[in-house]
């Protein structure tokens, strides 16, 4: 257990950030999964666009590295193009 004021504050901050990151990561995974399993057509195009926005937001918030997000967005776009 931390025994300095700064360490106790740090633990509180880390816990809040961890909860926030977990929620964002969960939404992100759901969006990507929805995009991958969506039916062809307008529904899939919309799902891929939402997943792309979610990936960009995760990068902005610092939850995911930008190259990882770029790779996932590229994969989604390729799967969408191949399905057409």
C-alpha positions as CSV (number, residue, x, y, z in Angstrom):
1,X,0.0,0.0,0.0
2,X,1.2,3.5,-0.8
3,X,2.3,5.6,2.1
4,X,2.9,9.0,0.6
5,X,0.3,11.5,-0.4
6,X,1.5,11.7,-4.0
7,X,1.4,8.0,-4.4
8,X,-2.1,7.7,-3.0
9,X,-3.2,10.5,-5.4
10,X,-1.4,8.6,-8.2
11,X,-3.3,5.4,-7.4
12,X,-6.6,7.3,-7.5
13,X,-5.8,8.8,-10.9
14,X,-4.6,5.5,-12.4
15,X,-7.8,3.8,-11.3
16,X,-10.0,6.5,-12.9
17,X,-7.9,6.3,-16.1
18,X,-8.0,2.5,-16.2
19,X,-11.8,2.5,-15.9
20,X,-12.1,5.1,-18.7
21,X,-9.7,3.2,-21.0
22,X,-11.5,-0.1,-20.4
23,X,-14.8,1.4,-21.3
24,X,-13.4,3.0,-24.5
25,X,-11.6,-0.2,-25.5
26,X,-14.8,-2.2,-25.0
27,X,-16.8,0.1,-27.2
28,X,-14.0,-0.1,-29.8
29,X,-14.0,-3.9,-29.8
30,X,-17.8,-4.0,-30.2
31,X,-17.7,-1.5,-33.1
32,X,-15.0,-3.5,-34.9
33,X,-16.8,-6.8,-34.3
34,X,-20.1,-5.3,-35.5
35,X,-18.4,-4.1,-38.7
36,X,-16.9,-7.5,-39.4
37,X,-20.1,-9.4,-38.9
38,X,-22.5,-6.9,-40.5
39,X,-24.6,-7.9,-43.6
40,X,-23.4,-6.6,-46.9
41,X,-24.6,-3.3,-48.3
42,X,-25.5,-0.1,-46.5
43,X,-25.4,-1.7,-43.1
44,X,-21.9,-2.9,-43.5
45,X,-20.7,0.4,-44.9
46,X,-22.2,2.3,-42.0
47,X,-20.7,-0.2,-39.5
48,X,-17.2,0.2,-41.0
49,X,-17.5,4.0,-40.8
50,X,-18.5,3.8,-37.1
51,X,-15.7,1.4,-36.4
52,X,-13.3,3.8,-38.1
53,X,-14.5,6.7,-36.0
54,X,-14.1,4.6,-32.9
55,X,-10.6,3.7,-33.8
56,X,-9.7,7.3,-34.5
57,X,-11.2,8.3,-31.1
58,X,-9.1,5.6,-29.3
59,X,-6.0,7.0,-30.9
60,X,-6.9,10.5,-29.8
61,X,-7.5,9.4,-26.2
62,X,-4.3,7.5,-26.1
63,X,-5.9,4.0,-25.7
64,X,-4.4,2.7,-28.9
65,X,-1.2,3.3,-31.0
66,X,-1.9,5.1,-34.2
67,X,-0.3,2.5,-36.4
68,X,-2.4,-0.3,-34.8
69,X,-5.5,1.7,-35.5
70,X,-4.3,2.4,-39.1
71,X,-3.7,-1.4,-39.6
72,X,-7.2,-2.2,-38.3
73,X,-8.9,0.4,-40.4
74,X,-7.0,-0.8,-43.4
75,X,-8.2,-4.4,-42.7
76,X,-11.8,-3.2,-42.4
77,X,-11.6,-1.3,-45.6
78,X,-10.1,-4.3,-47.4
79,X,-12.8,-6.6,-46.2
80,X,-15.5,-4.2,-47.2
81,X,-14.0,-3.8,-50.7
82,X,-13.6,-7.6,-51.1
83,X,-17.2,-8.2,-50.1
84,X,-18.5,-5.9,-52.8
